[in-house]
Amino acid sequence: MKIKLISAVLASLLASSVTFAKPPEQSTTGSANAGKFTQTFSFTTSSTYNPALEQLYVSGLTSSFSSLSLDVFANGNTSGAISATTAAGNLTATFMDKKYAWNLAPSTTYTAIVSGTAKSKGSQFTLDGTYLASIAAVPEPETYAMMLAGLGLLGFVARGKKKAQATA
């Protein structure tokens, strides 16, 4: 009788520890200057992605932002701008896959757009998610333009040196 009771308790403990396993999480921090802003991020769902449990949310202090919103794009679908709500001095906008007729898929990359109004320069927000393999900021077009200009300048300098060596 005691052995059955002990084995039942052990089986229950093992089952509960598996049930409460922590899902993979990812987080990144963004920064905004005073005024309206929009920043684009790409995120990849983990191989163990579960649409019923997944959450992606952006949060920032009410002292730093007057508004925040999150929009998720997946295969031609959009969540629409999810406006942040205020609680305990934080603005938080949450995307929960289970609320939509379409679902995200495991091991797939999607786009999230964070926008809002920052009260001061350097206001920081956090983009967090469960069941995600990665979150990364997408560079602005100006970043690519500056990189191409720098590579062009390097090519011009290298060409000038090669020409100078040929005439010497």
C-alpha positions in Angstrom: 0.0 0.0 0.0 2.8 2.4 0.9 4.7 1.6 -2.3 1.6 2.4 -4.4 1.2 5.7 -2.6 4.9 6.7 -2.9 4.9 5.7 -6.6 1.7 7.7 -7.2 3.2 10.8 -5.5 6.5 10.5 -7.5 4.5 10.1 -10.8 2.5 13.2 -10.0 5.7 15.2 -9.2 7.3 14.1 -12.4 4.3 14.9 -14.5 3.9 18.4 -12.9 7.6 19.2 -13.5 7.2 18.4 -17.2 3.9 20.4 -17.4 5.6 23.6 -16.0 8.7 23.5 -18.2 9.6 27.1 -19.1 9.1 27.9 -22.8 12.0 29.5 -24.8 12.0 33.3 -24.4 13.8 36.1 -26.3 14.0 39.8 -25.5 15.5 42.9 -27.1 15.6 46.5 -26.2 14.8 49.4 -28.5 15.4 53.1 -28.1 13.4 56.0 -29.5 13.9 59.8 -29.8 11.4 62.3 -28.7 8.2 62.3 -30.8 6.6 59.7 -33.0 8.7 56.7 -34.0 8.4 53.3 -35.8 10.9 50.5 -35.5 10.8 47.1 -37.3 11.9 43.8 -35.8 12.1 40.3 -37.2 11.4 37.4 -34.9 11.6 33.7 -35.4 9.4 31.2 -33.6 11.0 28.3 -31.9 10.7 24.7 -33.1 8.5 24.1 -30.0 6.2 27.0 -30.8 2.7 26.7 -29.4 0.1 29.1 -30.7 -2.1 28.6 -27.7 0.6 29.8 -25.2 2.7 32.2 -27.2 2.9 35.9 -26.3 4.8 38.7 -27.9 4.7 42.1 -26.1 6.3 45.5 -26.1 6.5 47.5 -22.9 7.9 50.9 -21.8 7.5 53.2 -18.8 4.7 55.7 -18.9 7.2 58.4 -17.9 9.0 57.7 -21.2 6.2 57.1 -23.6 2.7 58.6 -24.1 1.8 55.7 -26.5 3.1 52.4 -27.7 1.6 49.9 -30.1 2.6 46.5 -31.7 1.7 45.1 -35.1 2.6 41.5 -36.2 2.7 40.6 -39.8 2.5 36.9 -40.9 2.0 35.6 -44.4 -0.1 38.5 -45.6 -2.0 38.7 -42.3 -1.7 41.5 -39.8 -2.8 41.7 -36.2 -3.5 45.4 -36.7 -2.0 47.9 -34.3 -2.4 46.6 -30.8 -2.5 49.6 -28.5 -0.7 49.5 -25.1 -2.7 49.6 -21.9 -1.3 51.2 -18.7 -0.7 49.2 -15.5 1.7 50.0 -12.6 3.6 52.7 -14.5 4.1 50.7 -17.7 2.6 50.7 -21.1 2.2 47.2 -22.5 0.9 46.0 -25.8 0.5 42.2 -26.1 0.0 39.9 -29.2 -1.4 36.5 -28.4 -1.6 34.2 -31.3 -4.7 32.3 -30.0 -6.8 35.4 -30.4 -6.5 35.3 -34.3 -8.0 33.1 -36.9 -4.5 32.7 -38.4 -1.6 31.2 -36.5 2.1 31.6 -36.6 4.1 28.4 -37.5 7.1 26.8 -35.7 10.6 27.8 -36.9 9.4 30.6 -39.1 10.5 34.3 -39.3 7.9 37.1 -39.0 7.8 40.9 -38.7 6.8 43.0 -35.7 6.5 46.8 -35.9 6.7 48.8 -32.7 5.5 52.4 -32.9 4.4 55.1 -30.5 5.3 58.5 -29.1 8.3 59.0 -26.9 8.4 61.8 -24.4 12.2 62.3 -24.5 15.4 61.3 -26.4 16.7 57.9 -25.6 13.4 56.5 -24.3 13.8 52.7 -24.1 11.2 49.9 -24.6 11.5 46.2 -24.5 10.2 43.6 -27.0 9.8 40.2 -25.3 8.3 36.9 -26.5 7.8 33.3 -25.5 8.3 30.4 -27.8 10.7 32.5 -29.9 14.1 31.5 -31.2 15.3 35.0 -31.9 14.3 38.7 -32.1 16.4 41.2 -34.1 16.1 44.8 -35.2 15.8 45.4 -38.9 18.2 48.1 -40.1 16.7 51.3 -41.4 17.3 52.1 -45.2 19.6 55.0 -44.1 21.9 52.4 -42.6 22.2 50.5 -45.9 22.8 53.8 -47.8 25.6 54.8 -45.4 27.2 51.4 -45.7 27.1 51.6 -49.6 28.5 55.1 -49.6 31.4 53.9 -47.4 32.1 50.9 -49.6 32.0 53.2 -52.6 34.5 55.5 -51.0 36.8 52.6 -50.1 36.7 51.5 -53.8 37.5 55.0 -55.0 40.5 55.2 -52.7 41.7 51.8 -53.7 41.4 52.7 -57.4 43.4 55.9 -56.8 46.2 54.0 -55.1 46.3 51.4 -57.9 46.5 54.2 -60.5 49.3 55.9 -58.5 51.3 52.7 -58.4 50.9 52.1 -62.1 52.3 55.5 -63.0 55.3 55.2 -60.5 
